[in-house]
């Protein structure tokens, strides 16, 4: 004879183990990623507590908040116990984290090093599943005057309109620019197409007395600098 054992809810746990109470007792740093997500969603489903459901969501995302941040509301609601409101709460919280990083990424003295460019662009394109090409326009103090997405493509590439790039440079009175695009595959080495478009843009900008300072390939965790590698 099969006996159904009722699921233990978070309310039955000790105060030290419940996410909200645990945060109050020990502070936010004491909580795991799953516990923080559990606070966002509030409750689980008939078979899982909010923490167990959060752990399952994280497991399917390779236990990576970066991977989780790529999921849409439509993808999240496929988990049993996650409705639109809970899915929106998760997406909104992760977006706030991304925007916080963006706000901190721009140094007061401008973008002087390739590492600065990586920190500035990674939150924008480092976690994407498709390729995007961006241009950072700079004044004579290397301060950013505008950052523009020039094109958006598929998994393997994107097309770049050099005329639009130059038009924006003129409109913003930029004297220098930095190119940046991502490799969703995680490969850091530039392709032949990457080298060719860099050379074309450099030649076009040279004729207008605009300096191409660098071209950065961005992945989730690292980057490749054309300038650092002596290509540009």
C-alpha positions in Angstrom: 0.0 0.0 0.0 1.4 3.3 -1.1 1.4 6.1 1.5 1.5 9.7 0.2 3.7 11.8 2.4 2.8 15.5 2.4 5.4 17.8 1.0 7.2 19.8 3.7 6.7 23.5 3.0 9.1 26.3 3.7 6.8 27.3 6.6 7.6 24.1 8.4 11.4 24.7 8.2 13.4 26.3 11.0 13.7 30.1 10.8 17.4 29.6 10.0 16.6 27.7 6.8 13.8 29.8 5.4 15.2 32.2 2.8 13.5 35.4 4.0 14.2 34.7 7.7 17.7 33.5 6.9 18.4 36.8 5.2 17.2 38.7 8.2 19.2 36.6 10.6 22.5 36.2 8.6 22.4 38.8 5.8 22.1 38.5 2.1 25.5 37.0 1.6 24.5 33.9 3.5 21.9 32.9 0.9 22.6 30.7 -2.1 21.5 31.7 -5.6 18.5 29.3 -5.3 17.4 30.8 -2.0 17.5 34.3 -3.5 15.4 33.2 -6.5 13.0 31.5 -4.1 12.5 34.8 -2.4 11.6 36.3 -5.8 9.0 33.6 -6.7 7.6 33.3 -3.2 6.2 29.8 -3.6 6.8 26.6 -5.5 4.3 24.0 -6.8 2.5 21.1 -5.2 5.5 18.9 -5.3 8.4 21.3 -4.7 9.1 24.2 -2.3 10.2 27.5 -3.8 13.8 26.6 -3.0 13.6 23.2 -4.7 11.9 24.7 -7.7 14.6 27.4 -7.9 17.3 24.7 -7.7 15.8 22.9 -10.6 15.6 26.0 -12.7 19.3 26.7 -11.9 20.3 23.1 -12.7 18.7 23.4 -16.1 20.7 26.6 -16.6 24.0 24.9 -15.8 23.9 26.5 -12.3 24.8 29.8 -14.0 23.0 33.1 -13.4 24.5 34.2 -16.7 22.8 31.3 -18.5 19.6 31.9 -16.6 19.6 35.6 -17.6 19.2 34.5 -21.2 15.9 32.8 -20.6 12.8 34.7 -21.7 9.5 34.9 -19.8 8.1 32.4 -22.2 10.9 29.9 -21.5 10.6 30.3 -17.7 6.8 29.7 -17.5 7.5 26.2 -18.9 8.7 25.3 -15.4 5.8 24.0 -13.3 5.0 26.5 -10.7 6.3 29.5 -12.6 3.6 31.7 -14.0 4.0 35.0 -15.8 4.3 37.1 -12.7 7.1 34.9 -11.2 8.9 34.7 -14.6 8.7 38.5 -14.9 10.1 38.9 -11.4 13.1 36.7 -12.2 13.8 38.5 -15.5 13.5 41.9 -13.9 15.8 41.0 -11.0 18.5 39.7 -13.4 18.1 42.8 -15.6 18.6 45.1 -12.6 21.9 43.2 -11.9 23.0 43.7 -15.5 22.2 47.4 -15.4 24.0 47.8 -12.1 27.1 46.4 -13.7 26.7 48.7 -16.7 26.5 51.7 -14.5 29.8 50.7 -12.8 31.6 49.7 -16.0 32.5 53.1 -17.4 35.6 54.5 -15.7 35.7 58.3 -14.9 38.9 58.7 -17.0 37.3 57.0 -20.1 38.2 53.8 -21.9 42.0 53.7 -21.8 42.6 50.0 -21.8 41.2 46.9 -23.5 40.1 45.6 -20.1 38.0 48.7 -19.6 36.3 48.1 -22.9 35.6 44.5 -22.0 34.0 45.5 -18.7 32.0 48.1 -20.5 30.7 45.8 -23.2 30.4 42.4 -21.6 27.1 43.2 -19.9 25.7 44.3 -23.2 26.8 41.5 -25.5 28.9 38.9 -23.6 25.9 36.6 -22.8 24.1 36.8 -26.0 23.3 33.7 -28.2 23.6 35.7 -31.4 26.3 38.1 -32.7 26.1 41.8 -32.5 28.5 44.5 -33.7 28.8 47.7 -31.7 30.8 50.9 -32.0 31.9 53.1 -29.1 32.5 56.7 -30.1 35.1 58.7 -28.2 36.1 62.4 -27.8 39.8 63.5 -27.6 39.9 62.5 -23.9 38.8 59.0 -24.6 35.5 59.7 -23.0 32.5 57.9 -24.4 30.1 60.2 -26.4 27.9 57.5 -27.7 27.6 53.7 -27.9 25.7 52.3 -30.8 24.6 48.8 -32.0 25.5 48.8 -35.6 24.2 45.4 -36.6 22.6 42.3 -35.2 23.0 38.9 -36.8 22.7 35.2 -36.3 24.9 32.8 -34.4 27.8 32.9 -36.8 28.0 36.5 -38.0 26.6 39.9 -38.7 26.8 42.5 -41.5 28.3 45.9 -40.9 27.4 49.1 -42.8 30.5 51.3 -42.7 28.4 54.3 -44.0 26.2 54.2 -40.9 29.3 54.0 -38.7 30.9 57.1 -40.3 27.6 59.0 -40.2 27.3 58.5 -36.5 30.9 59.5 -36.0 30.3 62.8 -37.8 27.0 63.5 -35.9 28.7 62.9 -32.5 32.0 64.8 -33.4 33.9 61.7 -32.5 37.7 61.7 -33.0 38.2 58.1 -32.2 36.2 54.9 -31.9 36.4 51.3 -30.6 34.8 48.4 -32.4 33.3 45.6 -30.4 31.4 42.4 -31.2 30.7 39.1 -29.5 31.4 35.5 -30.3 28.5 33.4 -29.0 30.6 30.3 -29.6 33.1 31.4 -27.0 36.0 31.4 -29.5 38.3 34.4 -28.9 40.4 34.3 -32.1 39.3 36.6 -34.9 38.0 35.1 -38.1 39.1 36.2 -41.5 35.9 38.2 -41.8 36.7 40.0 -38.5 40.1 41.0 -39.8 38.7 42.1 -43.2 36.0 44.3 -41.7 38.4 45.9 -39.2 40.8 46.8 -42.1 37.9 48.3 -44.1 36.7 50.4 -41.2 40.2 51.5 -40.3 40.9 52.6 -43.9 37.5 54.5 -44.2 38.0 56.2 -40.8 41.6 57.2 -41.7 40.4 59.2 -44.7 38.2 61.2 -42.3 40.9 61.7 -39.7 39.1 59.4 -37.2 41.2 56.9 -35.3 40.2 53.3 -34.8 41.7 52.6 -31.4 40.8 49.0 -31.0 38.5 46.1 -31.9 37.4 43.9 -29.0 35.9 40.4 -29.4 33.8 39.7 -26.3 32.8 36.4 -24.9 31.1 35.5 -21.6 34.3 35.5 -19.6 37.1 36.9 -21.7 38.1 39.0 -24.6 40.5 39.5 -27.5 42.0 42.9 -28.3 43.2 43.6 -31.9 45.4 46.4 -30.4 47.0 44.3 -27.7 47.7 41.5 -30.2 49.4 44.0 -32.6 46.8 43.5 -35.4 45.6 47.1 -35.3 
